[in-house]
Amino acid sequence: MSLFRKTIYIATAFIAPGFYGAQYAFFAQPVADAISTIVALSLFFLVFNKYLEKRLQE
């Protein structure tokens, strides 16, 4: 997850200034954190639900 977050950060840091101006490069970290949080929560609930279903069947 850390590598994913850093990849999103670097991509956003290079892409955002091209579209919105140099001052928006400072928003790269919060955007990367938000995206990685959404992905991590999605993966957690997918895996956790499968684990709970397996446990309930036992």
C-alpha positions in Angstrom: 0.0 0.0 0.0 2.8 2.4 0.7 4.3 1.9 -2.7 0.8 2.5 -4.2 0.4 5.7 -2.2 3.9 7.0 -3.3 3.1 6.1 -6.9 -0.1 8.1 -6.8 1.7 11.0 -5.0 4.4 11.2 -7.7 1.9 10.9 -10.5 -0.3 13.6 -9.0 2.7 15.9 -8.3 3.7 15.8 -11.9 0.2 15.9 -13.5 -1.6 18.5 -11.3 0.7 21.5 -12.1 0.2 20.8 -15.8 -3.6 21.2 -15.5 -4.1 23.6 -12.6 -0.8 25.5 -12.1 2.2 25.0 -9.9 0.4 25.9 -6.6 -1.7 22.7 -7.0 1.4 20.5 -6.7 1.0 21.0 -2.9 -2.3 19.1 -3.0 -0.6 15.9 -4.4 -0.1 14.4 -0.9 -3.7 14.8 0.4 -5.0 13.5 -2.9 -2.7 10.5 -2.8 -3.7 9.9 0.9 -7.4 10.0 0.0 -7.1 7.7 -2.9 -5.0 5.2 -1.0 -7.4 5.3 1.9 -10.4 4.5 -0.4 -8.5 1.6 -2.0 -7.3 0.2 1.3 -10.8 0.3 2.8 -12.2 -1.3 -0.3 -9.7 -4.1 -0.2 -10.2 -4.6 3.6 -13.9 -4.9 3.3 -13.6 -7.3 0.4 -11.2 -9.6 2.2 -12.9 -9.2 5.6 -16.3 -10.1 4.1 -14.9 -13.3 2.5 -13.2 -14.2 5.8 -16.5 -13.7 7.7 -18.5 -15.7 5.3 -16.0 -18.5 5.5 -16.1 -18.4 9.3 -19.9 -18.4 9.4 -20.0 -21.5 7.2 -17.9 -23.5 9.7 
